[in-house]
Amino acid sequence: MLDISRELGRWLEEGREFAVATVVGVSGSAPRGLGAALAVDSDGTAVGSVSGGCVEAAVYDLCRQALQDGRSRIERFGYSDEDAFAIGLTCGGTIDILVTPVTTDAPTRAVLGSAVSAISRGEPVALARIVRGPADLLGASLLVHADGTHESSHTDDRPELARAAATQAQGLLRAGRTGTVELSEDGSLCPGGLTLLVETHAPPPRMIVFGAIDFAAALVRAGKFLGYHVTVCDARPVFATRARFPEADEIVVDWPHRYLRNTQTDTRTALCVLTHDAKFDIPLLQQALRMPVAYIGAMGSRRTHTDRERRLREAGLTERELARLRSPIGLDLGARTPEETALSIAAEIIAARHGGTGVPLAGTQTPIHRTPAPPAAVDAA
């Protein structure tokens, strides 16, 4: 549903009543994925799509019905072997559609309004909705913010369920992923009672590369490939130029620590310090290691790292804060070229994001896909 948040925000501001149909389950081949939505207002105006055209007419009618009776419902659509022209998906897959009325007195309206407002401000949010469970909870919504605070439409009388749903939604939000979660009605992680669809919206995470060197150019390309909004910062204007970093989203000429102090970061931000110059590194890392960011790596030899740690201790950093520093930066891939080094840094960032070990999968018995790691704890400065 969040894919049509701009249109829904306008409808909410205008006081329109509408119903939203959302893809909440996909099996086999289907034209659109989880979260794809079609909305229909009381005048019959429609926005969005759930199937690219295959079942739009039938879903449109379901939305009109939901507006009339005020009831949420689930419908399944699949391919019909008996009649190729029957309502169904000609691609051969199956989709489950949740249809929810958003009338002026609907309990979900306020939560949806908060969601679209947050998105319009560029804030990361997750919208969790019950898509399988008791009829009285079907369509119940929970909006979760990046800091874990949440707003609920139905579950104020079920605080354990709300807390469990918020925790699961926050994990998906950190990963920037939309998916389903199985919970029990009492909030435990036992599958079988409730299914929640969690849709996430977050601006691209930031990668800030300090040091406008050749290795930085390769890392910019790797960061963009991974979906980061990449900034290059260097105090030397002769190096920090658009000609040297054409793929960067931003190029900043400023002292690194001063820029970091004044720019926006969050728990998904990756900070890559490539300057390996104490006059830049120490004030920058002294500040960075006390910030709630996802990754802090610094380039340099082992000798440079030892000297850097000594200087940071003298500057007052604790052992817990120093333990957050990944230096020498990157995984041990035997990298030599700037491109290979950028790959080793990108691999370490991915491992840090998902709690990976960085060792070959062939030599481990751990799950290939795991729950996102929580953000690192940060001591108060």
Sine and cosine of phi, psi and omega as CSV:
sin_phi,cos_phi,sin_psi,cos_psi,sin_omega,cos_omega
0.00,0.00,-0.48,0.88,-0.04,-1.00
-0.93,0.38,-0.24,0.97,0.02,-1.00
-0.94,0.33,-0.27,0.96,0.05,-1.00
-0.88,-0.47,0.51,0.86,-0.10,-1.00
-0.89,0.45,-0.57,0.82,-0.02,-1.00
-0.88,0.47,-0.72,0.69,0.01,-1.00
-0.91,0.41,-0.66,0.75,0.00,-1.00
-0.91,0.41,-0.59,0.81,0.05,-1.00
-0.87,0.49,-0.65,0.76,0.02,-1.00
-0.91,0.41,-0.67,0.75,0.01,-1.00
-0.90,0.44,-0.64,0.77,0.02,-1.00
-0.90,0.44,-0.68,0.73,0.02,-1.00
-0.88,0.47,-0.57,0.82,-0.02,-1.00
-0.99,0.12,-0.04,1.00,0.02,-1.00
0.97,0.24,0.30,0.95,-0.01,-1.00
-0.95,0.31,0.51,-0.86,0.21,-0.98
-0.99,-0.12,0.62,-0.79,-0.04,-1.00
-0.40,-0.91,0.18,-0.98,0.10,-0.99
-0.82,-0.57,0.57,-0.82,-0.02,-1.00
-0.88,-0.48,0.79,-0.61,0.11,-0.99
-0.96,-0.27,0.79,-0.61,-0.09,-1.00
-0.79,-0.62,0.68,-0.74,0.12,-0.99
-0.95,0.31,0.89,-0.45,-0.04,-1.00
-0.89,-0.45,-0.05,1.00,0.05,-1.00
-0.41,-0.91,0.66,-0.75,-0.01,-1.00
-0.70,-0.71,0.74,-0.67,0.08,-1.00
-0.71,-0.70,0.74,-0.67,-0.02,-1.00
0.95,0.31,-0.46,-0.89,-0.03,-1.00
-0.99,0.11,0.81,-0.59,0.02,-1.00
-0.62,-0.78,0.55,-0.84,-0.09,-1.00
-0.94,0.33,-0.45,0.89,0.00,-1.00
-0.71,-0.71,0.41,-0.91,-0.11,-0.99
-0.99,-0.13,-0.11,-0.99,0.02,-1.00
-0.83,0.56,0.70,-0.72,0.05,-1.00
1.00,-0.08,-0.28,0.96,0.05,-1.00
-0.87,0.50,0.64,-0.77,-0.17,-0.98
-0.63,-0.77,0.47,-0.88,0.14,-0.99
-0.78,-0.62,0.76,-0.65,0.04,-1.00
-0.86,-0.51,0.60,-0.80,-0.01,-1.00
-0.74,-0.67,0.80,-0.61,0.00,-1.00
-1.00,-0.04,0.04,-1.00,-0.10,-0.99
-0.92,0.40,-0.30,0.95,0.07,-1.00
-1.00,0.02,-0.09,1.00,0.00,-1.00
1.00,-0.07,0.06,1.00,0.06,-1.00
-0.95,0.30,0.69,-0.72,-0.05,-1.00
-0.84,-0.54,0.59,-0.81,0.13,-0.99
-0.70,-0.71,0.51,-0.86,0.06,-1.00
1.00,0.03,-0.12,-0.99,-0.05,-1.00
-0.32,-0.95,0.58,-0.81,0.07,-1.00
-0.93,-0.37,-0.24,0.97,-0.10,-1.00
-0.55,-0.83,0.13,0.99,-0.05,-1.00
0.94,0.33,0.23,0.97,0.07,-1.00
0.86,-0.51,-0.34,0.94,-0.12,-0.99
-0.88,0.47,-0.72,0.69,-0.10,-1.00
-0.81,-0.59,0.33,0.95,-0.10,-1.00
-0.86,0.51,-0.66,0.75,-0.05,-1.00
-0.89,0.45,-0.68,0.73,0.00,-1.00
-0.92,0.40,-0.64,0.77,0.00,-1.00
-0.93,0.36,-0.60,0.80,0.08,-1.00
-0.83,0.55,-0.72,0.70,0.01,-1.00
-0.90,0.44,-0.61,0.80,0.03,-1.00
-0.90,0.44,-0.60,0.80,0.05,-1.00
-0.91,0.42,-0.66,0.75,0.03,-1.00
-0.89,0.45,-0.64,0.77,0.04,-1.00
-0.89,0.45,-0.67,0.74,-0.01,-1.00
-0.89,0.45,-0.59,0.81,0.05,-1.00
-0.92,0.39,-0.52,0.85,-0.02,-1.00
-0.97,0.23,-0.68,0.73,-0.09,-1.00
-0.97,-0.23,-0.11,0.99,0.04,-1.00
0.93,0.38,0.39,0.92,-0.10,-1.00
-0.90,-0.43,0.71,-0.71,0.11,-0.99
-0.98,0.20,0.46,-0.89,-0.01,-1.00
-0.43,-0.90,0.36,-0.93,0.09,-1.00
-0.89,-0.45,0.72,-0.69,0.08,-1.00
-0.76,-0.65,0.57,-0.82,0.04,-1.00
-0.93,-0.37,0.70,-0.72,0.04,-1.00
-0.82,-0.57,0.72,-0.69,0.04,-1.00
-0.53,-0.85,0.03,-1.00,-0.03,-1.00
-0.96,0.30,0.67,-0.75,0.04,-1.00
-0.98,-0.21,0.92,-0.39,0.04,-1.00
-0.95,0.31,-0.48,0.88,-0.07,-1.00
-0.97,0.25,-0.53,0.85,-0.06,-1.00
-0.57,-0.82,0.97,-0.25,-0.06,-1.00
-0.90,0.44,-0.27,0.96,-0.01,-1.00
-0.99,-0.16,0.02,1.00,0.06,-1.00
-0.94,0.34,0.22,-0.97,0.03,-1.00
-0.90,0.44,0.84,-0.54,0.01,-1.00
0.16,-0.99,0.03,-1.00,-0.03,-1.00
-0.99,-0.11,0.91,-0.40,-0.01,-1.00
-0.94,0.33,-0.20,0.98,0.04,-1.00
-0.98,0.20,-0.16,0.99,0.08,-1.00
0.99,-0.13,-0.09,1.00,-0.03,-1.00
-1.00,-0.03,-0.07,-1.00,0.03,-1.00
-0.72,-0.69,0.68,-0.73,0.08,-1.00
-0.78,-0.63,0.58,-0.81,0.13,-0.99
-0.97,-0.23,0.72,-0.70,-0.06,-1.00
-0.88,-0.48,0.82,-0.58,0.16,-0.99
-0.99,-0.11,0.80,-0.60,0.04,-1.00
-0.92,-0.39,0.84,-0.54,-0.08,-1.00
-0.79,-0.61,0.81,-0.58,0.08,-1.00
-0.97,0.23,0.66,-0.75,0.06,-1.00
-0.86,-0.51,0.96,0.27,0.02,-1.00
-1.00,0.09,0.10,-1.00,-0.07,-1.00
-0.90,0.44,-0.44,0.90,0.00,-1.00
-0.96,-0.27,0.16,0.99,-0.02,-1.00
-0.94,0.33,0.71,-0.71,-0.02,-1.00
-0.91,0.42,-0.36,0.93,0.00,-1.00
-0.99,0.16,-0.20,0.98,-0.12,-0.99
-0.91,0.42,-0.70,0.72,-0.03,-1.00
-0.91,0.42,-0.63,0.77,0.01,-1.00
-0.91,0.42,-0.69,0.72,0.03,-1.00
-0.89,0.45,-0.64,0.77,0.04,-1.00
-0.88,0.48,-0.66,0.75,0.04,-1.00
-0.90,0.43,-0.61,0.79,-0.01,-1.00
-0.90,0.43,-0.76,0.65,-0.05,-1.00
-0.94,0.35,-0.51,0.86,0.07,-1.00
-0.91,0.40,-0.68,0.73,0.02,-1.00
-0.89,0.45,-0.66,0.75,0.01,-1.00
-0.90,0.44,-0.65,0.76,0.00,-1.00
-0.90,0.43,-0.43,0.90,0.05,-1.00
-1.00,0.03,0.00,1.00,0.01,-1.00
0.98,0.18,0.33,0.94,-0.04,-1.00
-1.00,0.01,0.62,-0.78,0.08,-1.00
-0.96,0.26,0.75,-0.66,0.02,-1.00
-0.59,-0.81,0.35,-0.94,0.13,-0.99
-0.81,-0.59,0.70,-0.71,0.04,-1.00
-0.92,-0.39,0.92,-0.40,0.00,-1.00
-0.97,-0.24,0.73,-0.68,0.03,-1.00
-0.72,-0.69,0.63,-0.78,0.04,-1.00
-0.97,0.22,0.87,-0.50,-0.06,-1.00
-0.91,-0.42,-0.10,1.00,0.14,-0.99
-0.51,-0.86,0.78,-0.62,-0.02,-1.00
0.40,-0.92,-0.29,-0.96,0.00,-1.00
-0.85,0.52,0.53,-0.85,-0.06,-1.00
-0.86,0.52,-0.56,0.83,-0.05,-1.00
-0.96,0.28,-0.24,0.97,0.02,-1.00
-0.96,-0.28,-0.12,0.99,-0.03,-1.00
-0.87,0.50,0.83,-0.56,-0.02,-1.00
1.00,0.03,-0.10,0.99,0.04,-1.00
-0.84,0.55,0.65,-0.76,-0.17,-0.99
-0.85,-0.52,0.51,-0.86,0.06,-1.00
-0.65,-0.76,0.86,-0.50,0.05,-1.00
-0.99,-0.14,0.81,-0.58,-0.07,-1.00
-0.88,-0.47,0.78,-0.63,0.03,-1.00
-1.00,-0.06,0.20,-0.98,-0.08,-1.00
-0.88,0.47,-0.49,0.87,-0.02,-1.00
-1.00,0.09,0.06,1.00,0.04,-1.00
1.00,-0.07,-0.22,0.98,0.08,-1.00
-0.92,0.40,0.47,-0.88,-0.08,-1.00
-0.53,-0.85,0.36,-0.93,0.05,-1.00
-0.82,-0.57,0.70,-0.71,-0.11,-0.99
-0.86,-0.51,0.53,-0.85,0.06,-1.00
-1.00,-0.08,-0.53,0.85,-0.13,-0.99
-0.76,-0.65,-0.36,0.93,-0.30,-0.95
-0.98,-0.20,0.38,0.92,0.04,-1.00
-0.88,0.47,-0.48,0.88,0.03,-1.00
-1.00,0.05,0.08,1.00,0.05,-1.00
-0.77,-0.64,0.93,0.37,-0.11,-0.99
-0.88,0.48,-0.56,0.83,0.01,-1.00
-0.91,0.42,-0.66,0.75,0.03,-1.00
-0.90,0.43,-0.69,0.72,0.00,-1.00
-0.88,0.47,-0.69,0.73,-0.01,-1.00
-0.91,0.42,-0.68,0.74,0.00,-1.00
-0.90,0.43,-0.69,0.73,0.01,-1.00
-0.90,0.44,-0.64,0.77,0.00,-1.00
-0.90,0.43,-0.65,0.76,0.01,-1.00
-0.89,0.46,-0.71,0.71,0.01,-1.00
-0.92,0.40,-0.65,0.76,0.01,-1.00
-0.91,0.41,-0.61,0.79,0.00,-1.00
-0.91,0.41,-0.58,0.81,0.06,-1.00
-0.89,0.46,-0.68,0.73,0.05,-1.00
-0.92,0.38,-0.56,0.83,0.02,-1.00
-0.91,0.42,-0.67,0.74,0.03,-1.00
-0.87,0.49,-0.60,0.80,-0.01,-1.00
-0.99,0.14,-0.16,0.99,-0.04,-1.00
0.91,0.42,0.62,0.78,-0.14,-0.99
-0.79,-0.61,0.61,-0.79,0.14,-0.99
-0.99,-0.14,0.70,-0.72,-0.02,-1.00
-0.19,-0.98,-0.08,-1.00,0.01,-1.00
-0.94,-0.34,0.44,-0.90,-0.03,-1.00
-0.73,-0.69,0.69,-0.73,0.06,-1.00
-0.98,-0.19,0.78,-0.62,0.05,-1.00
-0.68,-0.74,0.29,-0.96,0.18,-0.98
-1.00,-0.10,0.22,-0.98,-0.04,-1.00
-0.92,0.39,-0.37,0.93,0.02,-1.00
-1.00,0.04,0.06,1.00,0.05,-1.00
1.00,-0.06,-0.05,1.00,0.04,-1.00
-0.97,0.23,0.30,-0.95,-0.08,-1.00
-1.00,0.03,0.60,0.80,0.03,-1.00
-1.00,-0.07,0.88,-0.47,-0.02,-1.00
-0.93,0.37,0.39,-0.92,0.08,-1.00
0.85,-0.52,-0.39,0.92,-0.05,-1.00
-1.00,-0.09,-0.81,0.59,-0.06,-1.00
-0.75,-0.66,0.53,-0.85,0.18,-0.98
-0.87,-0.50,0.78,-0.63,0.04,-1.00
-0.93,-0.37,0.71,-0.71,0.23,-0.97
-1.00,-0.06,0.82,-0.57,0.02,-1.00
-0.92,-0.39,0.92,-0.40,0.09,-1.00
-0.98,-0.19,0.72,-0.69,-0.03,-1.00
-0.90,-0.44,0.55,-0.84,0.12,-0.99
-0.70,-0.71,0.84,-0.54,0.04,-1.00
-0.51,-0.86,0.66,-0.75,0.14,-0.99
-0.86,0.51,0.36,-0.93,0.04,-1.00
-0.83,0.56,0.64,-0.77,0.06,-1.00
-0.90,0.43,0.40,-0.92,-0.04,-1.00
-1.00,-0.10,0.64,-0.77,0.26,-0.97
-0.87,-0.50,0.85,-0.53,0.03,-1.00
-0.93,-0.36,0.87,-0.49,-0.03,-1.00
-0.97,-0.25,0.90,-0.44,0.00,-1.00
-0.99,-0.17,0.86,-0.52,-0.04,-1.00
0.93,-0.37,0.97,-0.26,-0.09,-1.00
-1.00,0.04,0.93,0.36,-0.03,-1.00
-0.92,-0.38,0.07,-1.00,-0.04,-1.00
-0.87,0.50,-0.62,0.78,0.04,-1.00
-0.88,0.48,-0.54,0.84,0.01,-1.00
-0.91,0.42,-0.62,0.79,0.01,-1.00
-0.87,0.49,-0.67,0.74,0.03,-1.00
-0.93,0.37,-0.62,0.78,0.01,-1.00
-0.93,0.38,-0.56,0.83,0.09,-1.00
-0.85,0.53,-0.72,0.70,0.00,-1.00
-0.89,0.45,-0.67,0.75,0.02,-1.00
-0.91,0.42,-0.66,0.75,0.01,-1.00
-0.89,0.45,-0.67,0.75,0.04,-1.00
-0.90,0.44,-0.64,0.77,0.03,-1.00
-0.87,0.50,-0.58,0.82,0.00,-1.00
-0.99,0.11,-0.02,1.00,0.07,-1.00
1.00,-0.04,0.26,0.96,0.03,-1.00
-0.99,0.12,0.46,-0.89,0.25,-0.97
-1.00,0.03,0.92,-0.38,-0.22,-0.97
-0.96,-0.26,0.79,-0.62,0.07,-1.00
-0.90,-0.44,0.70,-0.71,0.13,-0.99
-0.95,-0.32,0.79,-0.61,-0.01,-1.00
-0.81,-0.59,0.75,-0.67,0.06,-1.00
-0.43,-0.90,0.60,-0.80,-0.01,-1.00
-0.98,0.21,-0.14,0.99,-0.09,-1.00
-0.97,-0.23,0.96,-0.29,-0.10,-1.00
-0.90,0.45,-0.40,0.92,-0.01,-1.00
-0.93,0.37,-0.41,0.91,-0.01,-1.00
-0.99,-0.17,-0.57,0.82,-0.06,-1.00
-1.00,0.08,0.99,0.14,-0.06,-1.00
-0.78,-0.63,0.42,-0.91,0.05,-1.00
-0.90,0.43,-0.55,0.83,0.00,-1.00
-0.89,0.45,-0.57,0.82,0.00,-1.00
-0.99,0.14,-0.42,0.91,-0.06,-1.00
-0.72,-0.69,0.91,0.42,-0.09,-1.00
-0.91,0.42,-0.38,0.93,-0.07,-1.00
-1.00,-0.08,-0.09,1.00,0.02,-1.00
-0.94,0.34,0.57,-0.82,0.08,-1.00
-0.96,0.27,-0.57,0.82,0.00,-1.00
-0.61,-0.79,0.57,-0.82,0.13,-0.99
-0.80,-0.60,0.84,-0.54,-0.11,-0.99
-0.86,-0.50,0.78,-0.63,0.12,-0.99
-0.98,-0.21,0.97,-0.25,-0.03,-1.00
-0.20,-0.98,0.32,-0.95,0.13,-0.99
-0.91,0.42,0.75,-0.66,-0.11,-0.99
-0.81,0.59,-0.73,0.68,-0.07,-1.00
-0.92,0.40,-0.56,0.83,0.01,-1.00
-0.94,0.34,-0.66,0.75,0.04,-1.00
-0.90,0.44,-0.70,0.72,-0.02,-1.00
-0.88,0.47,-0.62,0.79,0.00,-1.00
-0.89,0.46,-0.52,0.85,-0.14,-0.99
-0.96,-0.27,-0.05,1.00,-0.02,-1.00
-0.98,-0.20,0.24,-0.97,-0.05,-1.00
-1.00,-0.01,0.76,-0.65,0.09,-1.00
-0.73,-0.68,0.23,-0.97,0.10,-1.00
-0.51,-0.86,-0.18,-0.98,-0.09,-1.00
-0.96,0.28,0.01,1.00,0.08,-1.00
-0.96,-0.27,-0.07,1.00,-0.13,-0.99
-0.96,0.29,0.68,-0.73,0.10,-1.00
-0.94,-0.33,0.80,-0.60,0.02,-1.00
-0.93,-0.36,0.86,-0.50,-0.04,-1.00
-0.89,-0.46,0.93,-0.37,-0.09,-1.00
-0.98,-0.18,0.96,-0.27,-0.08,-1.00
-0.94,-0.34,0.12,0.99,-0.09,-1.00
-0.95,0.30,-0.54,0.84,-0.14,-0.99
0.58,0.82,0.79,0.61,0.06,-1.00
-0.68,-0.73,0.88,-0.48,-0.16,-0.99
-0.83,0.55,-0.57,0.82,-0.06,-1.00
-0.93,0.38,-0.40,0.91,0.11,-0.99
-1.00,-0.06,-0.71,0.70,-0.17,-0.99
-0.91,0.42,-0.73,0.68,-0.17,-0.98
-0.90,0.43,-0.79,0.62,0.04,-1.00
-0.90,0.43,-0.52,0.86,0.02,-1.00
-0.93,0.37,-0.77,0.64,-0.05,-1.00
-0.94,0.34,-0.53,0.85,0.05,-1.00
-0.84,0.54,-0.60,0.80,0.03,-1.00
-0.99,0.13,-0.70,0.71,-0.10,-0.99
-0.88,0.47,-0.64,0.77,-0.09,-1.00
-0.95,0.32,-0.10,0.99,0.08,-1.00
-0.94,-0.33,0.23,0.97,-0.01,-1.00
-0.94,-0.34,0.56,-0.83,0.01,-1.00
-0.99,0.17,0.95,0.32,0.05,-1.00
-0.93,-0.36,0.21,-0.98,-0.12,-0.99
-0.98,0.17,-0.55,0.84,-0.17,-0.99
-0.47,-0.88,0.71,-0.71,0.10,-0.99
-0.71,-0.71,0.92,-0.40,0.00,-1.00
-0.81,-0.59,0.55,-0.84,-0.02,-1.00
-0.72,-0.70,0.74,-0.67,-0.01,-1.00
-0.99,0.16,0.49,-0.87,0.06,-1.00
0.52,-0.85,0.29,-0.96,0.03,-1.00
-0.95,0.33,0.14,-0.99,0.05,-1.00
-0.90,0.43,-0.57,0.82,0.06,-1.00
-0.90,0.44,-0.69,0.73,0.04,-1.00
-0.88,0.48,-0.66,0.75,-0.01,-1.00
-0.89,0.45,-0.69,0.72,0.00,-1.00
-0.88,0.48,-0.70,0.72,0.03,-1.00
-0.91,0.41,-0.61,0.79,0.00,-1.00
-0.90,0.44,-0.71,0.70,0.02,-1.00
-0.88,0.48,-0.65,0.76,0.02,-1.00
-0.87,0.50,-0.73,0.69,-0.01,-1.00
-0.90,0.44,-0.62,0.78,-0.01,-1.00
-0.93,0.36,-0.61,0.79,0.08,-1.00
-0.88,0.47,-0.69,0.72,0.02,-1.00
-0.89,0.46,-0.45,0.89,0.03,-1.00
-0.99,0.16,-0.08,1.00,0.11,-0.99
0.96,-0.27,0.11,0.99,0.00,-1.00
-0.97,0.26,0.58,-0.81,0.00,-1.00
-1.00,0.08,0.23,-0.97,0.03,-1.00
-0.90,0.43,-0.57,0.82,0.03,-1.00
-0.90,0.43,-0.65,0.76,0.04,-1.00
-0.92,0.38,-0.67,0.74,0.00,-1.00
-0.90,0.44,-0.49,0.87,-0.02,-1.00
-0.91,0.41,-0.28,0.96,0.02,-1.00
-0.98,0.18,-0.26,0.96,-0.07,-1.00
-0.99,0.16,0.80,-0.60,0.05,-1.00
-0.98,-0.19,0.98,-0.18,-0.07,-1.00
-0.48,-0.88,0.73,-0.68,-0.04,1.00
-0.87,0.49,0.58,-0.82,-0.13,-0.99
-0.93,0.37,0.58,-0.82,0.13,-0.99
1.00,-0.09,0.24,-0.97,0.08,-1.00
-1.00,0.05,0.37,-0.93,-0.01,-1.00
-0.98,0.18,1.00,0.00,0.06,-1.00
-0.96,-0.29,0.01,1.00,-0.12,-0.99
0.95,0.30,0.47,0.88,-0.10,-1.00
-0.92,0.40,0.57,-0.82,0.04,-1.00
-0.81,-0.58,-0.75,0.66,-0.09,-1.00
-0.99,0.14,0.27,-0.96,0.10,-1.00
-0.83,0.56,-0.64,0.77,-0.02,-1.00
-0.92,0.40,-0.68,0.74,0.03,-1.00
-0.91,0.40,-0.62,0.78,0.03,-1.00
-0.91,0.42,-0.67,0.75,0.05,-1.00
-0.87,0.50,-0.63,0.78,0.03,-1.00
-0.90,0.43,-0.64,0.77,0.00,-1.00
-0.92,0.39,-0.59,0.81,0.05,-1.00
-0.93,0.36,-0.71,0.71,0.01,-1.00
-0.87,0.49,-0.64,0.77,0.01,-1.00
-0.90,0.44,-0.63,0.77,0.02,-1.00
-0.93,0.38,-0.60,0.80,0.05,-1.00
-0.89,0.47,-0.69,0.73,0.02,-1.00
-0.89,0.45,-0.71,0.71,0.02,-1.00
-0.87,0.49,-0.65,0.76,0.02,-1.00
-0.91,0.41,-0.61,0.79,-0.03,-1.00
-0.91,0.41,-0.65,0.76,-0.13,-0.99
-0.96,-0.30,0.11,0.99,0.01,-1.00
0.97,0.26,0.45,0.89,0.00,-1.00
-0.97,0.22,0.35,-0.94,-0.02,-1.00
-1.00,0.00,-0.40,0.92,-0.05,-1.00
0.99,0.13,0.05,1.00,0.03,-1.00
-0.99,-0.12,0.33,-0.94,-0.01,-1.00
-0.86,0.52,0.70,-0.71,0.02,-1.00
-0.88,0.48,-0.51,0.86,-0.04,-1.00
-0.89,0.45,-0.36,0.93,-0.02,-1.00
-0.97,-0.24,0.22,0.98,-0.03,-1.00
-0.83,-0.56,0.29,-0.96,0.10,-0.99
-0.89,-0.45,0.17,0.99,-0.01,-1.00
-0.97,0.23,0.38,-0.92,0.05,-1.00
-0.86,0.51,0.64,-0.77,0.03,-1.00
-0.92,0.38,-0.64,0.77,0.05,-1.00
-0.93,-0.37,0.79,-0.62,-0.09,-1.00
-0.75,-0.66,0.26,-0.97,0.04,-1.00
-0.90,0.44,0.68,-0.74,0.00,-1.00
-0.82,0.58,0.64,-0.77,0.02,-1.00
-0.96,0.30,0.60,-0.80,0.06,-1.00
-0.93,0.37,0.38,-0.93,0.03,-1.00
-0.90,0.43,0.50,-0.87,-0.02,-1.00
-0.90,0.43,0.59,-0.81,0.06,-1.00
-0.94,0.33,0.55,-0.84,-0.03,-1.00
-0.79,-0.62,0.81,-0.59,0.08,-1.00
-0.93,0.37,0.52,-0.85,0.08,-1.00
-0.92,0.40,0.70,-0.71,-0.01,-1.00
-0.96,0.28,0.00,0.00,0.00,0.00
